[in-house]
Amino acid sequence: MTATAGPHEHPLLTSARCRQTMRDLLREDLFDPRLRDDLSLRDYMDLTIDRMKAIFREGLVHNDMWMGRPGEHGFRSMCDVMGLTGAFDFALTSTITDHLIAGSALFNHGSPEQVARHHDEITQMRQVYAFCCTEIGGGTNLREIRTTVSWDRAEQCFTLDTPSDAACKFWIGNIKHAATVGMVLARLVIDGEDVGHHWFRVPLRDEENGPPLAGITILSCDPKGGIQANQVGGARFTGVRLPREALMERYSRIDENGRFSSTLPDAGTRFVKSIETFVQERIFPLSAGARAAELATHLTWRFAGHRETRGAPRRRTLLDEPLFRDRLYQVQLRSLALRLLERAVVRGVERDWHTDPGRKNMHVLTATGKCGSWLALEVLAACREMCGSQGFHGHNQIVTLRTDFEVNVTFAGDNSVMAYQVARSALGSDRFASRPPVTLPERVERALTETWRSRENGSFTHAEAVVLVHARMLDLITAEHDAEPLVPQQVMDDLVADFAAHRLREPHRPVSPDREKIDLLADLLAPLPELVTAPMVDDRYLTEFTSSARALGVHIPEQGR
């Protein structure tokens, strides 16, 4: 399936080829969706690692596809593949992301020599990496991490320690069984002085699924509420000795005489630099959420097309019922909004990554997109309800998606915190100082920020920040539609009206969910056929779910089927 690649390169796959390769993988026995129901949890975890390796082996995803890396022209394709894996199994997306962001820590903070030394083991997954950043006592408050790495001048080595229970690294993907290497964020201590946050490459095991190395205790985070196959765990480090080259040396180093030096002036600057590179990963929850919402919406539409509400001679289905169409059209509009939002964020990252002004806006852009995971979870919840008991059956996919995607609103940055940061940015930079707001989201933003500025301390509430970030979402969505329309303007007007009513607390016009618009969106939002495995997509589910009764010889009247 793959083309020839040079040293340190993966095949250059176009988006179309990536999709076709992903479809081919989804047809393989390795990706049989029913395996998650038939295997033990441990076997399911191992299967997910094998699936991740297959995706890397085909060059569909790897660290050189990030913006700023040699294969950045594949960034859009990588986001697309991560979205497809999310619709297939969000545990797989999370597992891949954990390896990618750990590798990104090394690529962004290692010296050129360190990057060259470890490049292939990351991009070709010769080692499974874990991202050891979050601590149980602080969560995403990384400024207050407690893990320490102390330089021992006499021994010419580092010692990695977990000084308290609160400092245990926690919610670390891949670490429970598979990961052989961890990228650890810790405070570097030189002669008793804390010189700030630094990244360290720490061997965890001699081989996958082997015991942890001396001084390392692996903790379990199970049972989890979702993404069961993601090997989430924790780690406690006790006197773990590390060589001098374990310190990532792009900005700081210990020379051969044991002297510390840094191109960054102080500990505060080193903290900011240690985490500023992790903005691109926030697109993955959006991409995965968009594809999952499209899949759930498609399954609901298919089910509604054959599920009878009245039999012969005046047969009606759920799609014939006006109130059901109201609900279905609403989730279709929100799935469309997610697709447009994802496209806008990816386009913005590709456009602005290499300019200083653009890079300054990148955090706000990806934080806005990350909040789209709220919208995806709403779609999944609504689709589950609309399909009734069939929506609650695991083989029909929707309830499983909903359960797994619960973590999406806090994964890669808590949505509420993201919303607060977007609101603070809007408050600190008046983009309407030189022009009046024109669109609905612009008018909402100006009204909110003027209200905040009128307050003595410039404060805002949680609810106001959430409205503001949804206004920013809608701004991106409408701009993306204007740049490359996917639907007629009437459908786009309905999308704006839905946002106005349910996100922006603004007056709105009625939305008409006629069959023509519903069918148009059903065609536009159709997922890859290989992702559709739910029995309820046609009326054969009646036969599948009652087959055991027939096997026992129980007579089921035709009208009861």
C-alpha positions as CSV (number, residue, x, y, z in Angstrom):
1,M,0.0,0.0,0.0
2,T,2.9,2.3,0.6
3,A,5.2,4.3,-1.8
4,T,8.9,4.4,-1.5
5,A,10.3,6.7,1.1
6,G,13.7,8.2,1.7
7,P,15.7,8.2,5.0
8,H,13.7,9.6,7.9
9,E,10.6,9.9,5.7
10,H,7.2,8.3,5.4
11,P,5.4,7.9,2.2
12,L,3.6,11.0,1.1
13,L,0.0,10.1,1.0
14,T,-2.7,12.4,-0.4
15,S,-5.9,12.8,1.4
16,A,-7.7,10.5,-1.1
17,R,-5.0,7.8,-0.7
18,C,-5.1,8.1,3.1
19,R,-8.9,7.6,3.1
20,Q,-8.6,4.6,0.8
21,T,-5.8,3.1,2.9
22,M,-7.9,3.7,6.0
23,R,-10.8,2.0,4.3
24,D,-8.6,-1.0,3.4
25,L,-7.5,-1.3,7.0
26,L,-11.0,-1.1,8.4
27,R,-11.9,-4.2,6.2
28,E,-9.1,-6.2,7.8
29,D,-9.9,-8.7,10.6
30,L,-7.6,-6.7,12.9
31,F,-10.3,-3.9,12.8
32,D,-13.3,-6.1,13.3
33,P,-15.5,-3.7,15.5
34,R,-17.1,-6.6,17.3
35,L,-13.8,-7.7,18.9
36,R,-14.2,-5.0,21.6
37,D,-17.3,-6.9,22.8
38,D,-15.7,-10.4,22.6
39,L,-12.3,-9.9,24.1
40,S,-11.1,-9.4,27.7
41,L,-10.2,-5.9,28.6
42,R,-6.4,-6.7,28.5
43,D,-6.7,-8.3,25.1
44,Y,-8.7,-5.3,23.9
45,M,-5.9,-3.0,25.1
46,D,-3.3,-5.1,23.3
47,L,-5.5,-5.1,20.1
48,T,-5.6,-1.3,20.2
49,I,-1.8,-1.1,20.3
50,D,-1.7,-3.5,17.3
51,R,-4.2,-1.3,15.5
52,M,-2.1,1.8,16.2
53,K,1.0,0.1,14.9
54,A,-0.9,-0.8,11.7
55,I,-1.9,2.8,11.1
56,F,1.7,4.0,11.7
57,R,3.0,1.2,9.4
58,E,0.9,2.5,6.6
59,G,2.3,6.1,7.1
60,L,-1.2,7.4,7.8
61,V,-0.1,9.2,11.0
62,H,3.3,10.1,12.3
63,N,5.1,13.0,14.0
64,D,6.6,14.4,10.9
65,M,3.1,15.4,9.8
66,W,2.8,18.1,12.4
67,M,3.0,21.6,11.2
68,G,6.6,22.7,11.4
69,R,7.9,19.2,10.5
70,P,9.2,18.0,7.1
71,G,5.9,16.2,6.3
72,E,3.6,19.1,7.3
73,H,1.9,18.9,3.9
74,G,0.2,15.8,5.3
75,F,-1.2,17.6,8.4
76,R,-4.7,17.8,6.9
77,S,-4.7,14.1,6.0
78,M,-3.5,13.2,9.5
79,C,-6.4,15.2,11.1
80,D,-8.8,13.4,8.7
81,V,-7.4,10.0,9.7
82,M,-7.6,10.8,13.4
83,G,-11.2,11.8,12.9
84,L,-12.0,8.5,11.2
85,T,-10.3,6.5,14.0
86,G,-12.4,8.5,16.5
87,A,-15.6,7.4,14.8
88,F,-14.3,3.8,14.7
89,D,-13.1,3.7,18.3
90,F,-12.1,6.8,20.3
91,A,-9.8,4.7,22.5
92,L,-7.7,4.2,19.4
93,T,-7.6,7.9,18.7
94,S,-6.5,8.6,22.3
95,T,-3.9,5.9,22.2
96,I,-2.4,7.4,19.0
97,T,-2.5,10.9,20.4
98,D,-0.6,9.9,23.5
99,H,2.3,8.6,21.4
100,L,2.2,11.6,19.1
101,I,2.3,14.3,21.8
102,A,5.1,12.5,23.7
103,G,7.1,12.3,20.5
104,S,6.3,16.0,19.9
105,A,7.8,16.8,23.3
106,L,11.0,15.3,22.2
107,F,11.0,16.8,18.7
108,N,10.2,20.3,20.0
109,H,12.5,20.3,23.0
110,G,15.3,18.0,22.0
111,S,18.6,19.1,20.4
112,P,19.1,18.3,16.7
113,E,21.3,15.4,17.8
114,Q,18.6,14.1,20.2
115,V,15.9,14.4,17.6
116,A,18.1,12.5,15.0
117,R,18.9,9.8,17.5
118,H,15.3,9.0,18.4
119,H,13.5,10.1,15.2
120,D,12.8,6.7,13.7
121,E,11.7,5.0,16.9
122,I,9.0,7.6,17.2
123,T,7.8,8.1,13.6
124,Q,8.0,4.3,12.9
125,M,6.8,3.3,16.4
126,R,9.8,1.1,17.2
127,Q,9.1,2.2,20.7
128,V,5.7,3.1,22.3
129,Y,5.8,6.4,24.0
130,A,3.8,7.8,27.0
131,F,3.2,11.5,27.7
132,C,4.0,11.9,31.4
133,C,2.8,15.4,32.1
134,T,-0.3,15.6,34.3
135,E,-0.1,14.9,38.0
136,I,-3.0,13.6,40.2
137,G,-2.8,16.5,42.6
138,G,-2.9,19.3,40.0
139,G,-4.5,18.0,36.8
140,T,-4.0,20.4,34.0
141,N,-2.4,23.0,36.4
142,L,1.1,22.2,35.0
143,R,2.7,25.3,36.5
144,E,2.5,23.7,39.9
145,I,3.9,20.3,39.1
146,R,5.9,18.7,41.9
147,T,8.0,16.0,40.1
148,T,11.7,16.7,40.4
149,V,14.8,15.8,38.6
150,S,18.0,16.6,40.5
151,W,21.5,16.9,39.1
152,D,24.1,14.8,41.0
153,R,27.5,16.4,40.4
154,A,29.4,13.6,42.0
155,E,27.7,10.9,40.0
156,Q,27.3,13.0,36.9
157,C,23.7,11.9,36.4
158,F,20.1,12.9,37.2
159,T,17.8,11.5,39.8
160,L,14.1,11.5,39.1
161,D,11.7,11.5,42.1
162,T,8.0,11.7,42.9
163,P,8.1,13.6,46.2
164,S,4.5,13.1,47.3
165,D,1.3,11.3,46.4
166,A,0.0,14.4,44.7
167,A,3.0,14.4,42.4
168,C,2.3,11.0,40.9
169,K,1.9,11.2,37.1
170,F,-1.6,10.3,36.4
171,W,-4.0,9.7,33.5
172,I,-1.0,8.8,31.3
173,G,-2.0,7.0,28.2
174,N,-0.1,3.8,27.0
175,I,1.8,3.5,30.2
176,K,-0.1,0.7,31.9
177,H,1.4,-2.1,29.8
178,A,2.8,-1.1,26.5
179,A,4.9,2.1,26.8
180,T,8.7,1.6,26.8
181,V,9.5,5.3,27.0
182,G,8.0,8.2,28.8
183,M,8.5,11.9,28.1
184,V,8.4,13.4,31.7
185,L,7.8,17.0,32.5
186,A,9.6,17.9,35.8
187,R,11.3,20.6,37.7
188,L,15.1,20.6,37.3
189,V,17.0,21.1,40.5
190,I,20.6,22.2,40.4
191,D,22.5,22.4,43.7
192,G,19.2,22.8,45.5
193,E,17.9,25.5,43.1
194,D,14.7,25.0,41.1
195,V,15.6,26.2,37.6
196,G,12.2,25.5,36.2
197,H,10.2,23.0,34.0
198,H,12.2,20.7,31.6
199,W,11.5,17.6,29.6
200,F,13.2,14.3,30.1
201,R,13.3,11.1,28.1
202,V,12.8,8.3,30.6
203,P,13.0,4.5,29.8
204,L,10.0,2.8,31.4
205,R,10.5,-0.9,30.4
206,D,13.0,-3.0,28.6
207,E,10.3,-4.2,26.3
208,E,6.5,-3.7,25.7
209,N,4.4,-5.4,28.3
210,G,7.4,-6.1,30.4
211,P,7.8,-5.1,34.1
212,P,8.7,-1.5,34.8
213,L,12.4,-0.7,35.4
214,A,13.8,-0.3,38.9
215,G,12.4,2.7,40.8
216,I,9.3,2.9,38.7
217,T,5.9,1.9,40.0
218,I,3.0,1.8,37.4
219,L,-0.4,2.6,38.8
220,S,-3.8,1.8,37.3
221,C,-6.5,4.4,36.5
222,D,-9.1,1.7,35.8
223,P,-12.0,1.4,35.9
224,K,-12.6,4.3,33.6
225,G,-16.0,5.6,32.4
226,G,-15.0,5.2,28.7
227,I,-12.2,4.7,26.2
228,Q,-11.6,1.3,28.0
229,A,-8.9,0.2,25.6
230,N,-6.6,3.2,26.2
231,Q,-3.9,2.0,28.6
232,V,-4.3,4.9,31.0
233,G,-2.3,4.6,34.2
234,G,0.0,6.5,36.5
235,A,3.6,6.4,37.6
236,R,5.6,7.0,40.7
237,F,9.4,7.5,40.4
238,T,11.7,6.7,43.3
239,G,15.4,7.5,42.9
240,V,15.4,6.7,39.1
241,R,18.9,7.4,37.8
242,L,19.0,9.1,34.3
243,P,22.1,9.9,32.2
244,R,22.9,13.5,31.3
245,E,21.4,13.1,27.8
246,A,18.0,12.4,29.3
247,L,17.5,16.2,29.5
248,M,16.0,17.6,26.4
249,E,18.7,20.1,25.3
250,R,17.1,22.5,22.8
251,Y,17.0,25.3,25.3
252,S,18.9,24.0,28.3
253,R,21.9,21.7,29.0
254,I,24.3,20.4,31.5
255,D,27.8,20.5,30.0
256,E,30.6,17.9,30.6
257,N,31.7,19.8,33.7
258,G,28.3,19.7,35.2
259,R,27.4,23.3,34.6
260,F,23.8,24.3,33.7
261,S,23.1,26.8,31.0
262,S,19.9,27.9,29.2
263,T,19.0,30.2,26.3
264,L,15.8,31.0,28.2
265,P,16.3,33.7,30.9
266,D,14.2,32.4,33.8
267,A,12.1,29.6,35.2
268,G,8.8,31.4,34.2
269,T,9.9,31.6,30.6
270,R,11.0,27.9,30.7
271,F,7.5,26.9,31.9
272,V,5.8,28.8,29.0
273,K,8.2,27.3,26.5
274,S,7.7,23.8,27.9
275,I,4.0,23.7,27.0
276,E,3.5,26.2,24.2
277,T,4.1,23.7,21.4
278,F,1.1,21.6,22.4
279,V,-1.7,23.4,20.5
280,Q,-2.0,21.3,17.3
281,E,-3.2,18.2,19.3
282,R,-6.4,20.1,20.2
283,I,-7.6,19.6,16.7
284,F,-7.9,15.8,17.2
285,P,-10.8,16.0,19.7
286,L,-12.6,18.2,17.2
287,S,-11.8,16.0,14.2
288,A,-12.8,12.9,16.1
289,G,-15.9,14.5,17.5
290,A,-17.0,15.8,14.0
291,R,-16.7,12.3,12.4
292,A,-18.4,10.6,15.4
293,A,-21.3,13.1,15.2
294,E,-21.7,12.5,11.5
295,L,-21.7,8.7,12.1
296,A,-24.3,9.0,14.8
297,T,-26.5,11.3,12.8
298,H,-26.3,9.0,9.8
299,L,-27.3,6.0,11.9
300,T,-30.2,7.9,13.3
301,W,-31.4,9.0,9.8
302,R,-31.1,5.4,8.5
303,F,-33.0,4.0,11.5
304,A,-35.8,6.7,11.1
305,G,-36.2,5.8,7.5
306,H,-37.5,2.3,8.1
307,R,-38.7,2.3,11.8
308,E,-42.5,2.2,11.5
309,T,-44.8,4.4,13.5
310,R,-47.9,3.1,11.6
311,G,-48.3,0.0,9.5
312,A,-50.3,-0.7,6.3
313,P,-52.3,0.5,4.6
314,R,-51.1,4.0,5.6
315,R,-47.6,3.2,6.5
316,R,-45.5,5.9,8.3
317,T,-42.0,5.9,9.6
318,L,-40.2,8.2,12.0
319,L,-39.1,10.3,9.1
320,D,-42.7,11.1,8.3
321,E,-43.3,12.5,11.7
322,P,-42.8,16.3,11.9
323,L,-41.7,16.4,15.5
324,F,-39.0,13.8,14.8
325,R,-37.8,15.7,11.8
326,D,-37.4,18.8,14.0
327,R,-35.0,16.8,16.2
328,L,-33.2,15.1,13.4
329,Y,-32.6,18.3,11.4
330,Q,-31.2,20.0,14.5
331,V,-28.5,17.3,15.0
332,Q,-27.7,17.4,11.2
333,L,-27.2,21.2,11.4
334,R,-24.9,20.7,14.4
335,S,-22.9,18.0,12.6
336,L,-22.6,20.3,9.7
337,A,-21.4,23.1,12.1
338,L,-18.7,20.7,13.4
339,R,-17.5,19.8,9.9
340,L,-17.2,23.5,9.0
341,L,-15.5,24.4,12.3
342,E,-13.0,21.6,11.9
343,R,-12.2,22.8,8.3
344,A,-11.8,26.4,9.5
345,V,-9.4,25.5,12.3
346,V,-7.3,23.2,10.1
347,R,-7.2,25.9,7.4
348,G,-6.2,28.5,9.9
349,V,-3.4,26.4,11.4
350,E,-2.0,25.6,7.9
351,R,-2.3,29.3,6.9
352,D,-0.8,30.9,10.0
353,W,1.7,28.4,11.5
354,H,4.8,29.9,10.0
355,T,4.1,33.6,10.7
356,D,4.7,35.3,14.1
357,P,1.3,37.1,14.2
358,G,-0.4,33.9,13.1
359,R,1.3,31.8,15.8
360,K,0.2,34.2,18.5
361,N,-3.4,33.5,17.5
362,M,-2.9,29.8,17.3
363,H,-3.8,29.1,20.9
364,V,-7.1,31.0,20.7
365,L,-8.0,29.3,17.4
366,T,-7.4,25.8,18.6
367,A,-9.0,26.5,22.0
368,T,-12.1,27.6,20.1
369,G,-12.1,24.5,18.0
370,K,-11.6,22.3,21.1
371,C,-14.8,23.6,22.6
372,G,-16.6,22.1,19.6
373,S,-16.4,18.8,21.5
374,W,-19.3,20.2,23.6
375,L,-21.4,20.2,20.4
376,A,-20.3,16.7,19.4
377,L,-21.4,15.3,22.8
378,E,-24.8,17.0,22.5
379,V,-25.3,15.4,19.0
380,L,-24.4,11.9,20.4
381,A,-26.8,12.3,23.3
382,A,-29.6,13.5,21.1
383,C,-29.1,10.6,18.6
384,R,-29.0,8.1,21.4
385,E,-32.4,9.3,22.6
386,M,-33.9,9.5,19.1
387,C,-33.1,5.8,18.5
388,G,-34.7,4.7,21.7
389,S,-33.7,1.3,23.0
390,Q,-31.8,0.6,19.8
391,G,-29.7,3.6,20.5
392,F,-28.8,2.1,23.8
393,H,-27.6,-1.2,22.3
394,G,-23.8,-1.4,22.1
395,H,-23.7,-3.0,18.6
396,N,-25.6,0.0,17.3
397,Q,-22.6,2.2,18.0
398,I,-24.2,5.4,19.3
399,V,-24.2,4.8,23.0
400,T,-20.6,3.5,22.8
401,L,-19.5,6.7,21.0
402,R,-21.3,8.8,23.6
403,T,-19.7,7.0,26.5
404,D,-16.2,7.2,25.0
405,F,-16.6,10.9,24.0
406,E,-17.4,12.0,27.5
407,V,-13.7,12.4,28.2
408,N,-13.4,14.6,25.1
409,V,-14.5,17.8,26.9
410,T,-11.6,17.6,29.3
411,F,-9.1,15.7,27.1
412,A,-6.3,18.1,25.7
413,G,-7.5,20.9,27.8
414,D,-10.8,21.4,29.8
415,N,-13.4,23.1,27.6
416,S,-14.3,25.6,30.3
417,V,-10.7,26.6,30.7
418,M,-10.4,26.9,26.9
419,A,-13.5,29.1,26.9
420,Y,-12.1,31.4,29.7
421,Q,-8.9,31.8,27.7
422,V,-10.8,32.7,24.5
423,A,-12.9,35.2,26.5
424,R,-9.8,36.8,28.1
425,S,-8.2,37.2,24.7
426,A,-11.4,38.9,23.3
427,L,-11.4,41.2,26.3
428,G,-7.8,42.1,25.8
429,S,-7.9,42.8,22.1
430,D,-10.8,44.8,20.8
431,R,-11.1,43.7,17.2
432,F,-13.9,46.1,16.5
433,A,-12.0,49.2,17.5
434,S,-11.6,50.2,13.8
435,R,-14.7,48.8,12.3
436,P,-18.2,48.0,13.4
437,P,-19.4,44.4,13.9
438,V,-21.3,43.1,10.9
439,T,-22.4,39.5,11.6
440,L,-24.4,38.0,14.4
441,P,-21.4,36.4,16.2
442,E,-19.5,39.7,15.9
443,R,-22.4,41.7,17.4
444,V,-22.6,39.1,20.3
445,E,-18.9,39.4,20.9
446,R,-18.9,43.2,21.0
447,A,-21.9,43.3,23.4
448,L,-20.3,40.8,25.8
449,T,-16.8,42.5,25.8
450,E,-18.3,46.0,26.3
451,T,-20.3,44.6,29.2
452,W,-17.1,43.1,30.7
453,R,-15.2,46.3,30.3
454,S,-17.9,48.3,32.1
455,R,-17.4,46.2,35.2
456,E,-14.9,47.4,37.7
457,N,-12.5,44.4,37.4
458,G,-13.3,43.4,33.8
459,S,-14.8,40.1,35.0
460,F,-17.1,37.7,33.2
461,T,-19.1,34.7,34.3
462,H,-18.8,31.1,33.2
463,A,-22.0,31.3,31.2
464,E,-20.8,34.5,29.4
465,A,-17.5,32.9,28.5
466,V,-19.4,29.9,27.0
467,V,-21.5,32.2,24.9
468,L,-18.4,34.1,23.7
469,V,-16.6,31.0,22.6
470,H,-19.7,29.8,20.7
471,A,-19.9,33.2,19.0
472,R,-16.2,32.7,18.0
473,M,-17.2,29.2,16.7
474,L,-20.0,30.6,14.6
475,D,-17.7,33.3,13.3
476,L,-15.3,30.6,12.0
477,I,-18.1,28.4,10.7
478,T,-19.7,31.2,8.6
479,A,-16.4,32.4,7.3
480,E,-15.5,28.8,6.2
481,H,-18.9,28.5,4.4
482,D,-18.3,31.8,2.7
483,A,-14.8,30.6,1.5
484,E,-16.0,27.2,0.3
485,P,-19.8,26.7,0.5
486,L,-21.0,23.1,1.2
487,V,-24.7,23.8,1.4
488,P,-27.3,26.2,0.0
489,Q,-27.6,29.5,1.9
490,Q,-31.0,28.6,3.3
491,V,-29.5,25.6,5.2
492,M,-26.7,27.9,6.4
493,D,-29.3,30.4,7.6
494,D,-30.9,27.5,9.5
495,L,-27.6,26.7,11.1
496,V,-27.1,30.3,12.3
497,A,-30.6,30.3,13.6
498,D,-30.0,27.2,15.6
499,F,-26.8,28.7,17.1
500,A,-28.7,31.9,17.9
501,A,-31.4,30.0,19.8
502,H,-29.3,27.5,21.6
503,R,-25.8,29.0,22.0
504,L,-26.0,32.8,21.8
505,R,-29.2,33.6,23.6
506,E,-30.4,35.7,20.7
507,P,-33.8,36.0,19.0
508,H,-34.1,33.6,16.0
509,R,-36.4,32.8,13.2
510,P,-38.2,29.4,12.9
511,V,-36.3,26.6,11.2
512,S,-38.2,24.4,8.7
513,P,-37.0,20.8,8.7
514,D,-38.4,19.7,5.4
515,R,-37.4,16.3,3.8
516,E,-35.4,17.9,1.0
517,K,-33.0,19.6,3.4
518,I,-32.8,16.6,5.6
519,D,-31.9,14.3,2.6
520,L,-29.4,16.8,1.3
521,L,-27.6,16.9,4.7
522,A,-27.8,13.1,5.0
523,D,-26.0,12.7,1.7
524,L,-23.4,15.4,2.6
525,L,-22.6,14.0,6.1
526,A,-22.6,10.3,5.1
527,P,-19.6,8.5,6.8
528,L,-17.3,6.0,5.2
529,P,-19.3,2.8,4.6
530,E,-16.8,0.7,6.6
531,L,-17.6,2.7,9.7
532,V,-21.3,1.8,9.6
533,T,-21.7,-1.5,11.4
534,A,-24.9,-1.0,13.4
535,P,-27.6,-3.6,12.7
536,M,-30.3,-0.9,13.1
537,V,-29.5,0.8,9.8
538,D,-32.1,-1.4,8.1
539,D,-34.9,-3.6,9.3
540,R,-32.7,-6.7,9.3
541,Y,-31.9,-5.9,12.9
542,L,-35.3,-7.4,13.8
543,T,-34.1,-10.8,12.5
544,E,-30.6,-10.5,14.1
545,F,-31.9,-9.5,17.6
546,T,-34.6,-12.2,17.7
547,S,-32.6,-15.1,16.1
548,S,-32.1,-16.9,19.4
549,A,-35.8,-17.2,19.9
550,R,-36.2,-18.9,16.5
551,A,-33.3,-21.2,17.3
552,L,-35.3,-22.4,20.3
553,G,-38.3,-23.1,18.1
554,V,-40.4,-20.2,19.5
555,H,-43.0,-19.1,17.0
556,I,-43.0,-15.3,16.4
557,P,-46.0,-14.1,14.4
558,E,-45.1,-12.1,11.3
559,Q,-46.8,-8.9,12.6
560,G,-44.7,-9.1,15.7
561,R,-41.4,-9.0,13.9
